[in-house]
């Protein structure tokens, strides 16, 4: 396993070994990367994630080897040579090729030919020594075989199967597909004018190299095929492929060779190409999935680590026209204090009543910030809010509503607000997203947040796994206030999970707030291992021991007390005292298991304990003159917010229903390798309008600033 992982990751063998040992002891990735740096050689969570991935791959390979060896043994065909080949195989494709000749087959043409006694004839032909093969074939005319031609055809079916099962031939064709395969598409004529098909019209007649097709284009093509608008074909130069096969198999120039050539053609068209072209497309799809999942994961991380405004009193508005604007008032901890509906827009147009109501609520609940959902009537509501003369300064933010409706109808929302309907829950979610995006967004299935490309077309199990990892890493990077966190947020803390999260939540409800990290041990079923994995990620505000509100692990408290004693200061005076901390000779505190890496982390944390790694939220205003796509024209410079990042560019919200696209070629004057190196999610930028296609609702933009 260690060798396998080393080959795939190029990481040091001893670091891999130590990491696997920690993983086998049920340690989590966030815990290992943060608190076991000496053991891993300072590997980060991405590198540890790679070790986990290849560890699982290796285990799956070994499991499959065992199953194959058992099946071969049961068939009585297992030789020492075959055992060695199976055991030495390092990838699944080669393993399945080895097993292919022994796989139990459905009723095949070759199987029928064998039953008709034609295998000896196939062997004679394959030896390519006999000249008069037709007269030999007559000897096999009996039973269901009524002519020499039928006998030869049956023998060719057996030969075709042999060819299909040859690993060298399969690899030869794989190589051709890898290097030269083209993916081509054709529209299904009856669907050409279908309105839904129009978004795929670029692929009505398309051809491209399969090895070079970008992931987003392949996923778009496969979606168009799944929706029944186009047909997809994989093609290579058949003549060239058959020539290569002939050169590998044909060894003479007689009648037998002619029969072998026919069998090669049959094997290629009927067995090899359909199977291996599907395999090539499947591999390309896996690669595209991986690319799309990586994009989604990067976007999700940026979104989850979005800027919070922190513990401020918020008035949140879910805007609407006919159904009105749903308003909620939240205290600094996100608790619902008030809700009602106003109707400032058409058809009621009660803007005066709405302004009065918002003004009085802002005063009554001492509101410090207003969050407006970015859906229907968002711009009109924002314009209304900006007209109001508040007594105190109130910041106004437009907040993404993506996934709010999913949350408001969820079990979590029903548990939180059993006496309120979905509109109130949705408004609360909008307000809380402004206070702390991470704490609120973890309640929503990551796929519903809408920051990926083709997330519903990729391997859902792989996607879910990757997104769960991202959420876990983000939650633990920020840390969690154990006395205010929801069950979903607690469940992502290292070593906790849904069941212990519920136990923590229930314990807090019954016994009041946790006063120290030691109290966490009182939670039912939260044992020593769970405490070790979780304690440093759980923060306690205002605890008697100030270290309980830091990222310092309780197992290291004794070292810090010794540092304070050695420096002749109290623990409280040591924390935040940069001068004293910088002058500590860390080598004095190095011991087995505690090296300089851990000690440097401790000093960094003590300088600013519990520091939030996220930036604070900034106010942003769209161009108030732009209300719809028809207000846009070429050359305009507009403020915008990046709301999605893909491999081919990024989408920007310029304050209207449709987002504009900055294609990779318009992100920079130089070559763009990774979109994330130029922009990040929710970044405030200035864009230049390049092109507006009103009929297709497409806007092309260029990054200006």
PAVEXZA-968081 format. One line per 10 residues: number of its first residue (from 1); their letters; for each residue x, y, z of C-alpha. Coordinates in steps of 0.5 Angstrom, whole numbers, plus 500, padded with zeros to 3 digits. Example, Ala and Ser with C-alpha at 12.3 -4.5 7.8 and 13.67 -1.06 7.14 Angstrom:
<atoms>
1) as) 525,491,516  527,498,514
</atoms>
This chain:
<atoms>
1) xxxxxxxxxx) 500,500,500  506,505,502  509,504,495  503,504,491  501,511,495  508,514,494  508,512,486  502,516,486  503,522,490  511,523,490
11) xxxxxxxxxx) 510,524,498  516,522,503  515,514,505  515,516,512  510,521,512  505,517,508  507,511,513  505,516,519  499,519,516  496,512,515
21) xxxxxxxxxx) 498,510,522  494,516,524  488,515,520  488,507,522  487,510,529  481,514,527  484,521,527  481,526,522  484,530,516  483,537,520
31) xxxxxxxxxx) 486,534,526  492,531,523  494,537,519  493,541,524  496,538,531  500,532,528  505,536,524  511,533,526  508,526,525  506,528,518
41) xxxxxxxxxx) 512,532,516  507,538,516  503,535,510  497,540,509  489,537,509  490,537,501  496,532,501  493,528,507  486,528,502  491,525,497
51) xxxxxxxxxx) 493,519,501  486,518,503  484,517,496  490,513,494  489,508,500  482,507,498  484,506,491  489,501,493  484,497,498  479,497,493
61) xxxxxxxxxx) 484,494,488  486,489,493  479,487,495  478,486,487  484,481,487  482,477,492  475,476,489  478,474,482  483,469,485  477,466,489
71) xxxxxxxxxx) 473,466,482  479,463,478  480,458,484  473,455,484  474,454,476  480,450,477  484,455,472  489,458,477  496,457,476  502,460,480
81) xxxxxxxxxx) 504,464,474  496,467,473  496,468,481  503,472,480  500,476,475  494,478,479  498,479,485  503,484,481  497,488,478  497,495,480
91) xxxxxxxxxx) 491,498,476  484,496,475  484,496,468  490,491,467  486,486,472  480,486,469  484,484,462  487,478,466  480,476,468  477,477,462
101) xxxxxxxxxx) 478,470,459  475,466,465  469,471,466  463,467,466  460,469,459  453,470,457  451,466,451  455,468,446  456,466,438  463,463,440
111) xxxxxxxxxx) 460,459,446  455,456,441  461,455,436  464,451,442  458,447,443  458,445,436  465,442,436  468,448,432  474,449,437  479,444,434
121) xxxxxxxxxx) 478,448,427  479,455,430  486,452,433  488,450,426  486,456,423  489,460,428  496,456,427  496,459,420  499,453,417  494,449,413
131) xxxxxxxxxx) 493,451,406  486,447,404  482,450,410  476,449,406  476,441,406  478,441,413  472,445,415  468,440,411  470,435,417  466,439,422
141) xxxxxxxxxx) 459,439,418  455,435,423  449,437,427  447,444,427  453,445,422  450,444,415  456,447,411  463,448,411  462,456,411  458,455,417
151) xxxxxxxxxx) 463,451,420  469,457,418  464,462,421  463,459,427  471,458,428  472,465,426  467,467,432  471,463,437  478,466,434  474,473,435
161) xxxxxxxxxx) 473,472,442  480,470,443  483,476,440  478,480,444  481,477,450  488,478,448  491,484,453  496,486,448  491,487,443  486,491,448
171) xxxxxxxxxx) 492,495,450  494,497,442  487,499,441  487,503,448  493,507,445  490,508,439  483,511,442  488,515,447  492,518,442  487,519,436
181) xxxxxxxxxx) 479,518,438  475,524,436  468,525,439  463,527,434  455,529,435  449,530,430  443,533,432  437,528,432  433,532,426  426,531,430
191) xxxxxxxxxx) 429,535,436  432,541,432  427,546,433  425,544,440  426,550,444  430,546,450  435,544,445  437,551,443  442,551,449  446,545,446
201) xxxxxxxxxx) 445,548,438  453,549,438  453,541,439  448,540,433  454,538,428  461,538,432  467,534,432  473,534,437  479,530,440  477,526,446
211) xxxxxxxxxx) 483,527,449  483,535,449  476,536,450  475,541,456  471,538,461  465,543,461  464,541,454  464,534,454  459,534,460  455,539,456
221) xxxxxxxxxx) 455,534,450  453,528,455  447,532,458  445,534,451  445,526,449  442,524,455  436,529,454  435,526,447  437,532,443  444,529,440
231) xxxxxxxxxx) 447,523,438  454,522,440  460,517,437  467,516,438  471,515,432  478,513,430  481,511,423  479,504,423  483,502,417  489,504,421
241) xxxxxxxxxx) 487,500,427  485,494,423  492,494,420  496,494,427  492,488,429  493,484,423  501,486,423  500,483,431  496,477,429  497,475,422
251) xxxxxxxxxx) 504,471,421  503,467,414  499,468,407  495,462,406  487,461,406  488,460,414  491,468,414  485,470,410  480,467,415  484,470,421
261) xxxxxxxxxx) 483,477,418  476,476,417  476,474,425  480,480,426  475,485,423  469,481,426  473,482,433  474,489,432  467,491,430  463,487,434
271) xxxxxxxxxx) 467,486,441  473,490,441  471,497,439  464,498,442  467,496,449  474,500,448  470,506,445  465,506,451  471,505,456  475,511,453
281) xxxxxxxxxx) 469,515,453  467,513,461  475,515,462  474,522,459  467,523,463  471,521,469  476,526,468  471,531,466  467,529,473  474,530,477
291) xxxxxxxxxx) 475,537,474  468,539,475  468,537,482  475,540,483  472,547,481  465,546,485  470,544,491  474,551,490  468,555,489  464,552,495
301) xxxxxxxxxx) 470,553,499  471,560,497  463,561,499  463,558,506  469,562,508  465,568,505  466,575,509  461,575,515  459,581,519  459,578,525
311) xxxxxxxxxx) 455,579,531  450,584,529  443,586,529  440,584,522  434,586,519  433,581,513  428,582,507  426,576,502  424,581,496  418,580,492
321) xxxxxxxxxx) 412,583,488  405,580,488  407,576,495  410,582,498  417,583,502  418,578,508  421,582,513  425,579,519  429,582,525  434,578,528
331) xxxxxxxxxx) 439,579,534  446,579,534  446,571,535  441,570,529  435,569,534  428,571,530  425,577,534  420,579,529  417,578,522  412,581,518
341) xxxxxxxxxx) 410,582,510  410,589,507  408,591,500  412,596,497  412,594,490  406,593,484  401,591,485  400,594,492  405,600,491  405,601,498
351) xxxxxxxxxx) 412,604,499  410,610,504  407,604,509  413,600,507  419,605,509  415,607,515  415,600,517  422,599,516  424,605,519  420,603,526
361) xxxxxxxxxx) 423,596,526  430,599,525  429,603,531  426,598,535  431,593,534  437,597,534  438,594,527  446,595,525  445,592,518  440,590,513
371) xxxxxxxxxx) 440,584,508  436,583,502  436,577,498  438,577,491  432,574,487  426,577,484  425,585,486  431,585,489  434,591,486  427,595,487
381) xxxxxxxxxx) 427,593,494  435,596,495  433,602,491  427,603,496  432,602,502  437,607,500  431,612,500  430,611,508  434,616,512  435,612,518
391) xxxxxxxxxx) 437,615,525  443,611,526  448,609,520  446,602,517  450,598,512  446,595,507  448,588,503  445,584,498  446,577,499  445,571,495
401) xxxxxxxxxx) 439,567,496  442,560,493  439,554,496  435,558,501  428,555,499  431,548,500  433,550,507  426,553,509  423,547,507  428,542,510
411) xxxxxxxxxx) 427,538,516  433,542,520  429,549,518  422,545,521  426,543,527  429,550,528  422,554,527  416,549,527  411,555,528  413,559,522
421) xxxxxxxxxx) 412,558,515  417,557,509  417,565,507  419,566,514  425,561,515  427,563,508  428,570,510  432,568,517  437,564,512  438,570,508
431) xxxxxxxxxx) 440,574,515  444,569,518  448,568,511  450,576,512  452,574,520  456,568,518  455,565,512  459,558,514  454,557,520  448,558,515
441) xxxxxxxxxx) 450,555,509  452,548,512  445,547,513  444,546,506  446,540,501  452,543,498  449,541,491  444,546,492  448,552,493  449,553,485
451) xxxxxxxxxx) 456,554,485  459,549,480  458,547,473  454,541,471  454,538,478  448,534,477  451,530,471  458,528,475  459,522,479  454,524,485
461) xxxxxxxxxx) 458,519,490  464,522,489  462,529,489  458,528,495  465,526,498  469,531,496  464,537,498  463,534,505  471,534,506  471,541,503
471) xxxxxxxxxx) 465,543,509  469,539,514  476,543,512  472,550,512  468,549,519  475,546,522  479,552,519  474,557,522  473,554,529  466,553,532
481) xxxxxxxxxx) 463,557,538  460,550,542  455,555,545  451,558,539  453,553,534  447,549,530  447,541,530  449,541,523  455,546,524  457,541,530
491) xxxxxxxxxx) 456,535,526  462,537,521  467,539,527  473,534,527  471,527,531  464,529,532  459,527,527  451,527,527  450,523,533  455,527,538
501) xxxxxxxxxx) 452,533,535  445,532,537  448,530,544  452,536,545  446,540,543  441,536,548  446,537,553  447,545,552  439,545,552  438,541,559
511) xxxxxxxxxx) 444,544,562  446,551,560  452,553,556  459,550,557  463,554,561  470,550,559  473,545,555  473,540,560  465,540,561  465,537,553
521) xxxxxxxxxx) 467,531,557  460,531,560  457,530,554  454,523,553  458,518,549  463,523,548  469,519,550  477,521,550  478,520,542  472,524,540
531) xxxxxxxxxx) 475,529,545  482,529,543  479,530,535  474,535,537  476,540,543  481,544,539  476,546,534  470,548,539  471,555,542  468,557,549
541) xxxxxxxxxx) 467,565,549  468,568,556  471,562,559  475,562,565  481,559,561  482,564,555  486,558,552  479,555,551  477,560,546  483,559,542
551) xxxxxxxxxx) 486,554,537  491,551,542  489,544,543  488,542,551  494,537,550  498,543,550  496,547,555  501,545,560  507,547,555  504,554,555
561) xxxxxxxxxx) 503,555,563  510,553,563  512,558,558  508,563,562  512,561,569  518,561,565  517,568,563  515,571,570  508,573,567  501,570,568
571) xxxxxxxxxx) 497,566,563  492,572,561  498,577,561  502,572,556  496,571,551  496,577,546  503,580,548  507,579,542  514,582,545  514,577,550
581) xxxxxxxxxx) 512,571,545  517,573,540  522,572,545  521,565,548  526,560,546  522,555,543  528,550,543  527,549,551  520,546,550  521,541,544
591) xxxxxxxxxx) 520,534,547  518,527,543  511,529,539  512,536,540  517,539,535  518,546,533  512,546,528  507,545,533  511,550,538  511,556,532
601) xxxxxxxxxx) 503,554,531  502,555,539  506,562,539  502,564,532  495,563,536  497,566,542  499,572,539  491,573,536  487,567,540  481,565,536
611) xxxxxxxxxx) 482,570,530  477,569,525  481,567,518  475,570,514  475,577,511  470,582,514  464,583,509  464,590,505  458,594,503  457,594,495
621) xxxxxxxxxx) 452,597,490  450,596,483  449,601,478  442,603,480  441,605,472  441,598,470  435,594,471  435,589,466  439,586,460  436,591,455
631) xxxxxxxxxx) 439,597,459  446,594,457  450,596,451  457,595,449  463,599,452  459,600,459  464,599,465  459,596,471  461,594,478  459,586,479
641) xxxxxxxxxx) 460,581,484  463,574,482  458,569,483  460,563,480  467,560,477  468,555,472  474,552,468  472,556,462  471,563,466  467,566,471
651) xxxxxxxxxx) 460,569,472  459,576,474  452,579,477  451,586,475  445,587,478  440,584,473  437,577,473  442,574,468  449,573,470  455,575,465
661) xxxxxxxxxx) 460,571,463  468,573,463  471,568,458  478,566,460  481,569,454  478,576,457  480,575,464  487,577,463  492,579,457  496,573,458
671) xxxxxxxxxx) 495,566,458  490,564,464  492,557,467  487,557,473  481,562,473  482,562,481  488,565,480  485,571,477  478,572,481  475,569,487
681) xxxxxxxxxx) 468,568,489  464,574,491  470,578,489  467,585,488  470,587,481  469,592,475  467,589,468  467,592,461  461,589,457  463,586,450
691) xxxxxxxxxx) 457,583,447  449,583,449  445,577,446  438,579,448  435,573,445  439,568,448  440,572,454  447,572,454  452,577,456  460,577,455
701) xxxxx) 464,581,459  471,583,460  475,584,467  477,591,467  479,592,475
</atoms>
